[in-house]
Amino acid sequence: MPERRPGWGGAELTAPHVWITLGYRSVEHGDGEAVIEWDAPVEYCFQGSSGPIVHGGLVTTLLDTAMGGACHSLLDRGETFLTADLHAEFLRPTRPGTLRATGRVVHRTKRMVFCAAELHDGDGNHLASARCTQVLLPER
């Protein structure tokens, strides 16, 4: 059996990196799933009439990172991937506070990995969903 890759978002990262810059925390990682938490600060929001709302690009980045972690957990050492397609749906405004993105592999072929993710707030409210296609790249 091929050797699996080391962790996603682990201690080996150094600044600057999205994990460090934003302060992501890896909660779970393995077997086609990844769970990431982020304490979204009010400074990364715009002020809507109903209060602060986290920028949609940051919401999408968190979902993409969770799906990437899920994909990464199934790769063999030497394999890598790129996101070829990403679709996000915003179900309700995302407010500052602890956010949890759960990504999972839906299907893997020899050359592609299809993933999905959901974002929830600290009260368990479903805020956003995403799907992506990851293209596996040959080892160089």
C-alpha positions, 0 to 999 in steps of 0.5 A, spaced: 500 500 500 502 506 498 504 511 503 499 516 505 501 524 505 502 528 512 497 532 515 493 538 512 494 544 515 499 541 520 505 544 524 510 544 519 507 550 516 510 557 516 508 564 515 505 567 510 500 561 509 492 562 509 492 557 515 497 562 519 494 568 516 487 567 518 488 562 524 485 556 521 484 550 526 484 543 523 479 539 528 479 532 524 483 530 517 483 523 514 479 518 510 476 523 505 474 528 510 476 534 513 473 539 519 476 546 520 474 551 524 475 559 524 474 564 529 471 569 524 473 576 526 469 582 525 474 586 522 473 581 516 466 583 515 462 588 511 457 592 515 450 590 512 443 593 515 442 587 519 450 587 522 456 585 520 457 579 515 463 575 513 466 577 506 463 571 501 470 570 499 473 568 506 467 563 506 468 560 500 476 560 502 474 556 508 469 551 504 475 550 499 480 549 504 476 543 507 474 540 501 482 540 499 483 537 506 478 531 504 481 530 498 488 531 501 487 525 506 486 520 500 492 522 496 498 518 496 505 521 497 507 524 491 500 526 488 498 533 488 491 536 486 488 543 483 481 545 484 478 545 477 471 548 479 468 551 485 461 552 486 459 555 493 451 557 495 450 562 501 444 560 505 444 565 510 449 571 512 455 568 515 456 572 522 463 573 526 464 568 531 467 560 530 465 557 524 466 550 522 467 547 515 466 540 514 469 537 507 468 530 504 470 526 498 464 524 494 467 520 489 474 519 486 477 517 479 484 515 477 484 523 475 479 527 479 476 527 486 469 530 487 468 534 494 463 537 497 463 541 504 458 545 509 459 551 513 456 551 520 456 557 525 457 555 533 449 554 534 449 549 528 446 553 523 447 551 516 450 557 513 453 555 506 455 549 502 460 548 496 462 543 491 468 542 487 472 538 482 479 537 484 484 534 478 490 530 480 496 531 477 502 526 475 508 526 479 514 530 476 
